[in-house]
Amino acid sequence: MGGEEFSLVFEEINFVEVENKLEKIRLAVQKINIDEMLLDGEVRGITVSIGVSHIKTFSNIENYISSTDDALYKAKENGRNQLVVGK
């Protein structure tokens, strides 16, 4: 994708399981603390915003990617550190 964005593709797994796996990843990342030496050693957390869509919902790959990207930006706009399902 671009910049700080990347894609995961899950095969042969139902969409609810995909959402559950992505939510586990989000929660695991949230627990990571990074020692930022440039900030006088203050511990900073990191988070991940996730947009997800089910490819079978769309007639073509472009619409699928657009829906997923829109969901990602909605997660960021709504405060970050969350999973949003595209429509």
TIKOLLUM-229371 format. One record per residue (C-alpha): residue in three letters; x, y, z. Coordinates in steps of 0.001 Angstrom, whole numbers, plus 524288, in hexadecimal, padded with zeros to 5 digits. Layout:
ALAXYZ
...
end
This chain:
MET800008000080000
GLY8079780C15803D9
GLY80EFA812D180EB5
GLU80AE480CB881B79
GLU8002B804828153E
PHE800A27F64A8116D
SER7F7497EB9380D7C
LEU7F4747DE0D812A5
VAL7ED1B7D3CE80AE3
PHE7E6657C8A1811E5
GLU7E2207BCBB80A24
GLU7D8DA7B1E880DF5
ILE7D4567B87E81A71
ASN7C7237BE8481D60
PHE7C5EE7CD2F81EEC
VAL7C29B7CCBB82D72
GLU7CF427C55082FE9
VAL7D6BB7CF7C82806
GLU7D0EF7DA6783044
ASN7D46A7D2F283CB6
LYS7E27B7D0C283844
LEU7E4247DF0883480
GLU7DE827E38184178
LYS7E8537DABC8489A
ILE7F3457E104840B4
ARG7EE2A7EE998441B
LEU7EDB07EB6C8529D
ALA7FB497E53585262
VAL801327F13A84BD5
GLN7FA817FA09855C5
LYS801D27F2FF860B9
ILE80F427F5CF85ADD
ASN816E2800E486140
ILE8220B8076585A15
ASP82C6380ED286180
GLU82DEC81BA385A19
MET83B638209085DA0
LEU838CB82D8E856D4
LEU82DE28303586084
ASP8364582F2986CC6
GLY833B2820A586E20
GLU824F48224386F3E
VAL81E178159286BAF
ARG815188171A8600B
GLY80AF780D8685B47
ILE807D080A4684D45
THR7FABD806E284762
VAL7F564801DC83A8D
SER7E9628060A83300
ILE7E36E7FB6C82A79
GLY7DA347FBF981EF0
VAL7D4DF7EF0481A42
SER7CB6E7EAA580FA6
HIS7C6A47DDB480A74
ILE7CA887DC447FC2B
LYS7BE857D4187F8DE
THR7B61D7E02F7FB3E
PHE7BBE17E74F7EF75
SER7BB007E5887E0D6
ASN7C91A7E9937DE74
ILE7D6097EB327E57B
GLU7D6217FA037E437
ASN7C9627FB4E7EBE3
TYR7CE787F1DA7F619
ILE7DB127F98B7F7FC
SER7D397806647F86A
SER7CA408012F802CD
THR7D5657FC1280B13
ASP7DCDD808D6809CE
ASP7D0B3810AD80D7E
ALA7CF018080E8198B
LEU7DD3180A5881D66
TYR7DBAB8190B81C70
LYS7CEF5818698241C
ALA7D64C8113E82EEE
LYS7E08C81C0382EF2
GLU7D667826E682EC4
ASN7CED3820A283A03
GLY7DA6B8212784337
ARG7E38E8168883E33
ASN7E69980985844E1
GLN7DA768029C83FCB
LEU7D5817F96C83571
VAL7CB417FE2C82BB2
VAL7C43B7F56082200
GLY7C2757FB0C81459
LYS7B5907FB0E80D37
end
